[in-house]
Amino acid sequence: MKDFFISYTANDVQWATWISKILEEAGYTTVLQAKDFRPGSNFVFEMLHAAESDKTIAIFSQDYFASIYTMPEWAAAFQADPTGAKRMIIPFKVKPCTPPKMLKSLIYADLVGKDQKTARQLILDAVAKENPFDLSKAEFPGAEASAKETSTPISNKAAAESLLEVLDTAWTTFQAQVKLRNKLAQKIKDRIPDAKRLQYEEFFHEYFDQMTANELILHRTIRAYTSNVLAEYNQSALDLLKQNRALLSDIPRLKELKAHLELWLAKFKGIFENTPSSCLIYLGVEEKKGFPVGIEGELREYIG
């Protein structure tokens, strides 16, 4: 049995490979698809073998959360250790992203923006069996530190950074969903040449009862992206806007985003959840409340 199975997406292979190198140089053993899954081997067998590793290292990024292929990899470890008491999943955040609800409770090692030496130490500290934190070096902060109660509210810039991180992660998930949407639509059109020309929401609703078993699997996956990921990110973005209303004055088009999110979530709770044939929520056609294009650029300019 290997020490660590490294779970990652193709876009993060450099990070996964480097982390594997750091761990193996330190005496640990790893399972890495790029290194261990050889041409001619059985992929299913290799994955089953990898899942037997002592722990799973998850490479957190926008692409990781948008991938339908990484979910079974961390889900198995999460099921074996839902409370995190055994630290079966050790996450490393390598790009700005916001973890989905199920993984949000896990503490991750943040490698974003760290130099090589610091990142290497963070990796080794994270996987160490004993907590490397040395309490013997703790110093008394002084009486002045407790003389008065202080509160430091989140700054507008920090709020904008958090909002941008949520939007970027949601966008990556949306792009992954679009690929599946197009695949499902094409399958139906190939099988039904005279299929009606409708918007995607209506199209899938119209032909839901006529879908094949394989098409229904795609439909359920697309629906899961909406209900399990996009709904959560949209709610998080709306909460950030409500909690930091000054941003709405600093960046006026955020009011359009707020209106879009409010309507999207209302449609999700009022229609989508009670309609099994629904798998998408789009607001740009009939409601005219589409996502404000370019708002991410305005947030980046505001952050500086």
Phi, psi and omega per residue, in radians:
M1 nan 2.309 3.130
K2 -1.445 2.803 -3.135
D3 -1.254 -0.786 -3.025
F4 -2.387 2.344 2.920
F5 -1.760 2.153 -3.094
I6 -1.688 1.997 -3.103
S7 -1.727 2.170 -3.055
Y8 -2.753 2.995 3.031
T9 -1.856 2.876 -3.077
A10 -1.011 -0.588 -3.115
N11 -1.211 -0.259 -3.119
D12 -1.985 0.378 -3.069
V13 -1.086 -0.576 3.132
Q14 -1.126 -0.755 3.093
W15 -1.099 -0.812 -3.112
A16 -1.065 -0.741 -3.128
T17 -1.150 -0.745 -3.130
W18 -1.160 -0.733 3.111
I19 -1.108 -0.690 3.083
S20 -1.066 -0.725 3.128
K21 -1.087 -0.803 -3.139
I22 -1.042 -0.769 -3.099
L23 -1.191 -0.731 -3.107
E24 -1.241 -0.574 3.062
E25 -1.142 -0.457 3.141
A26 -1.538 0.033 3.074
G27 1.748 0.028 3.106
Y28 -1.518 2.877 3.040
T29 -1.967 2.518 -3.087
T30 -2.341 2.722 2.966
V31 -2.015 2.113 -3.097
L32 -2.318 2.183 -3.076
Q33 -0.960 -0.765 -3.103
A34 -1.083 -0.503 -3.079
K35 -1.688 -0.675 -2.934
D36 -1.833 -0.310 -3.130
F37 -1.619 1.735 -3.016
R38 -1.645 2.643 3.075
P39 -0.956 2.326 -3.131
G40 1.698 -0.298 3.117
S41 -1.407 2.835 -3.123
N42 -1.545 2.019 -3.048
F43 -1.061 -0.771 -3.113
V44 -1.083 -0.771 3.130
F45 -1.102 -0.745 -3.133
E46 -1.103 -0.681 3.124
M47 -1.176 -0.698 3.091
L48 -1.096 -0.699 3.107
H49 -1.145 -0.730 3.139
A50 -1.106 -0.661 -3.108
A51 -1.159 -0.279 3.117
E52 -1.439 -0.054 3.120
S53 -1.037 2.715 -3.091
D54 -1.048 -0.734 -3.139
K55 -2.471 2.793 3.086
T56 -1.945 2.244 3.034
I57 -1.740 2.125 -3.128
A58 -1.808 2.194 -3.137
I59 -1.608 1.686 -3.050
F60 -1.282 2.212 3.035
S61 -2.798 3.001 3.084
Q62 -1.036 -0.744 -3.121
D63 -1.122 -0.614 -3.119
Y64 -1.085 -0.791 -3.105
F65 -1.306 -0.362 -3.141
A66 -1.511 -0.201 -3.051
S67 -1.496 2.319 3.078
I68 -1.403 -0.205 -3.068
Y69 -1.537 -0.470 -3.135
T70 -1.414 -0.400 -3.078
M71 -0.985 -0.831 3.124
P72 -1.092 -0.474 -3.092
E73 -1.188 -0.809 3.140
W74 -1.505 -0.385 -3.116
A75 -1.137 -0.655 3.139
A76 -1.098 -0.769 3.129
A77 -1.197 -0.652 -3.135
F78 -1.142 -0.702 3.136
Q79 -1.124 -0.632 -3.137
A80 -1.293 -0.362 -3.078
D81 -2.579 1.152 -3.050
P82 -1.106 -0.461 -3.118
T83 -1.552 -0.208 -3.108
G84 1.393 0.121 -3.099
A85 -1.088 -0.593 -3.120
K86 -1.643 -0.044 -3.118
R87 0.915 0.853 -3.140
M88 -1.217 -0.459 3.063
I89 -2.025 2.154 3.071
I90 -2.029 1.848 -3.062
P91 -1.547 2.491 2.987
F92 -2.138 2.100 3.114
K93 -1.531 2.020 -3.057
V94 -1.905 -0.235 3.101
K95 -2.495 2.672 3.119
P96 -0.982 2.225 -3.105
C97 -2.924 2.873 3.093
T98 -2.122 2.000 -3.126
P99 -1.098 2.569 3.052
P100 -1.197 2.962 -2.995
K101 -0.911 -0.793 -3.049
M102 -1.104 -0.534 -3.100
L103 -1.758 -0.120 -3.052
K104 -1.117 -0.472 -3.100
S105 -1.361 -0.236 -3.132
L106 -1.382 2.321 3.070
I107 -1.380 2.255 -3.120
Y108 -2.003 2.752 3.009
A109 -1.543 2.120 -3.055
D110 -1.587 1.907 3.136
L111 -1.711 -0.031 -3.087
V112 -1.102 2.159 3.079
G113 1.332 0.068 -3.121
K114 -1.487 2.578 3.061
D115 -1.329 2.980 -3.017
Q116 -1.061 -0.764 -3.110
K117 -1.104 -0.798 -3.133
T118 -1.141 -0.772 -3.133
A119 -1.071 -0.731 3.140
R120 -1.061 -0.757 -3.124
Q121 -1.186 -0.662 3.104
L122 -1.082 -0.682 3.123
I123 -1.116 -0.851 -3.108
L124 -1.167 -0.648 3.101
D125 -1.146 -0.668 -3.079
A126 -1.156 -0.637 -3.076
V127 -1.598 -0.173 -3.114
A128 -1.064 2.434 -3.141
K129 -1.188 -0.644 3.113
E130 -1.704 2.478 3.120
N131 -1.142 2.083 -3.087
P132 -1.341 -0.087 -3.098
F133 -1.166 2.211 -3.064
D134 -1.786 1.801 -3.124
L135 -1.232 -0.319 -3.095
S136 -1.141 -0.338 -3.110
K137 -1.610 -0.034 -3.129
A138 -1.169 2.398 -3.114
E139 -2.092 2.610 3.098
F140 -1.124 2.215 -3.078
P141 -1.316 -0.224 3.123
G142 1.789 2.701 -3.107
A143 -1.128 -0.547 -3.104
E144 -1.061 -0.517 -3.068
A145 -1.145 -0.442 -3.124
S146 -1.949 0.183 -3.076
A147 -1.182 -0.595 3.139
K148 -2.536 2.654 -3.132
E149 -1.382 2.311 3.123
T150 -2.156 2.651 3.101
S151 -2.407 2.236 -3.135
T152 -1.989 1.735 -3.123
P153 -1.193 2.703 3.116
I154 -1.111 2.352 -3.117
S155 -1.332 2.814 3.109
N156 -1.069 -0.644 3.140
K157 -1.150 -0.761 3.131
A158 -1.121 -0.676 3.113
A159 -1.128 -0.714 3.118
A160 -1.123 -0.671 3.112
E161 -1.130 -0.741 3.123
S162 -1.126 -0.738 3.133
L163 -1.112 -0.760 3.138
L164 -1.098 -0.685 3.133
E165 -1.094 -0.745 3.117
V166 -1.138 -0.792 -3.116
L167 -1.125 -0.714 3.140
D168 -1.133 -0.721 3.129
T169 -1.169 -0.714 3.108
A170 -1.103 -0.681 -3.129
W171 -1.128 -0.708 3.104
T172 -1.106 -0.713 3.094
T173 -1.126 -0.740 3.134
F174 -1.055 -0.733 3.133
Q175 -1.106 -0.684 3.093
A176 -1.125 -0.694 3.122
Q177 -1.152 -0.654 -3.140
V178 -1.048 -0.691 3.127
K179 -1.066 -0.746 3.114
L180 -1.212 -0.659 3.104
R181 -1.032 -0.843 -3.135
N182 -1.117 -0.657 3.136
K183 -1.123 -0.781 -3.141
L184 -1.151 -0.779 3.139
A185 -1.050 -0.740 -3.127
Q186 -1.165 -0.672 3.109
K187 -1.058 -0.762 -3.134
I188 -1.167 -0.754 -3.131
K189 -1.146 -0.634 3.111
D190 -1.170 -0.601 -3.106
R191 -1.473 -0.503 -3.140
I192 -2.158 1.473 -3.050
P193 -0.960 -0.562 -3.102
D194 -1.716 0.472 3.123
A195 -1.042 2.526 -3.110
K196 -1.138 2.586 3.078
R197 -1.568 1.766 -3.094
L198 -2.281 2.839 2.998
Q199 -1.109 2.712 -3.004
Y200 -0.959 -0.764 -3.130
E201 -1.016 -0.876 -3.131
E202 -1.172 -0.666 -3.091
F203 -1.054 -0.861 -3.118
F204 -1.210 -0.583 3.080
H205 -1.157 -0.731 -3.112
E206 -1.086 -0.705 -3.030
Y207 -1.870 0.243 -3.114
F208 -1.010 -0.807 -3.098
D209 -1.234 -0.223 -3.127
Q210 -1.807 0.063 -3.089
M211 -1.252 2.543 3.061
T212 -1.359 3.022 -3.139
A213 -1.034 -0.758 3.139
N214 -1.172 -0.648 3.113
E215 -1.173 -0.628 3.114
L216 -1.170 -0.579 3.073
I217 -1.114 -0.770 3.082
L218 -1.081 -0.750 3.141
H219 -1.050 -0.785 3.134
R220 -1.115 -0.636 3.123
T221 -1.173 -0.768 3.107
I222 -1.082 -0.744 3.126
R223 -1.108 -0.660 3.136
A224 -1.128 -0.652 3.069
Y225 -1.020 -0.746 -3.117
T226 -1.196 -0.870 -3.019
S227 -1.380 -0.606 -3.027
N228 -1.689 -0.353 -3.055
V229 -2.143 -1.060 -3.045
L230 -1.103 -0.675 3.127
A231 -1.070 -0.718 3.141
E232 -1.156 -0.780 -3.131
Y233 -1.164 -0.682 3.121
N234 -1.142 -0.661 3.090
Q235 -1.161 -0.706 3.123
S236 -1.096 -0.737 3.131
A237 -1.117 -0.748 3.128
L238 -1.130 -0.723 3.117
D239 -1.058 -0.726 3.121
L240 -1.083 -0.692 3.133
L241 -1.185 -0.682 -3.141
K242 -1.213 -0.596 -3.115
Q243 -1.416 -0.287 -3.100
N244 -2.313 1.185 -3.033
R245 -1.148 -0.350 3.117
A246 -1.089 -0.488 3.129
L247 -1.103 -0.566 -3.132
L248 -1.132 -0.503 3.085
S249 -1.426 -0.675 -3.119
D250 -1.227 -0.618 3.141
I251 -2.218 1.539 -3.017
P252 -0.918 -0.608 -3.092
R253 -1.233 -0.141 3.043
L254 -1.163 -0.356 3.063
K255 -1.155 -0.615 3.056
E256 -1.138 -0.719 3.119
L257 -1.102 -0.757 -3.139
K258 -1.060 -0.772 3.131
A259 -1.114 -0.696 3.113
H260 -1.085 -0.815 -3.095
L261 -1.157 -0.711 3.140
E262 -1.093 -0.757 -3.138
L263 -1.230 -0.682 3.136
W264 -1.058 -0.819 -3.103
L265 -1.215 -0.583 3.085
A266 -1.146 -0.713 3.118
K267 -1.195 -0.626 3.129
F268 -1.110 -0.845 -3.080
K269 -1.339 -0.583 -3.057
G270 -1.509 -0.515 -3.055
I271 -2.147 -0.962 -3.003
F272 -0.978 -0.890 -3.048
E273 -1.073 -0.456 -3.108
N274 -1.772 0.135 -3.101
T275 -2.193 1.670 -3.082
P276 -1.024 -0.452 -3.126
S277 -1.354 -0.208 3.125
S278 -1.437 2.424 3.055
C279 -2.358 -0.192 -3.116
L280 -2.296 2.752 2.992
I281 -2.328 1.957 3.082
Y282 -2.128 2.449 -3.071
L283 -2.102 0.074 -3.020
G284 -1.501 -0.236 -3.026
V285 -1.617 -1.228 -3.094
E286 -1.444 -0.791 -3.048
E287 -1.319 -0.351 -3.117
K288 1.010 0.594 3.117
K289 -2.169 0.821 -3.110
G290 -1.175 2.883 3.120
F291 -1.070 2.269 -3.115
P292 -1.159 1.818 -3.082
V293 -1.050 2.338 3.083
G294 1.538 0.030 -3.093
I295 -1.132 -0.524 3.116
E296 -1.099 -0.677 3.109
G297 -1.102 -0.679 3.114
E298 -1.158 -0.653 3.092
L299 -1.152 -0.729 3.125
R300 -1.109 -0.689 3.124
E301 -1.159 -0.667 3.134
Y302 -1.158 -0.708 -3.138
I303 -1.178 -0.644 3.081
G304 1.448 nan nan
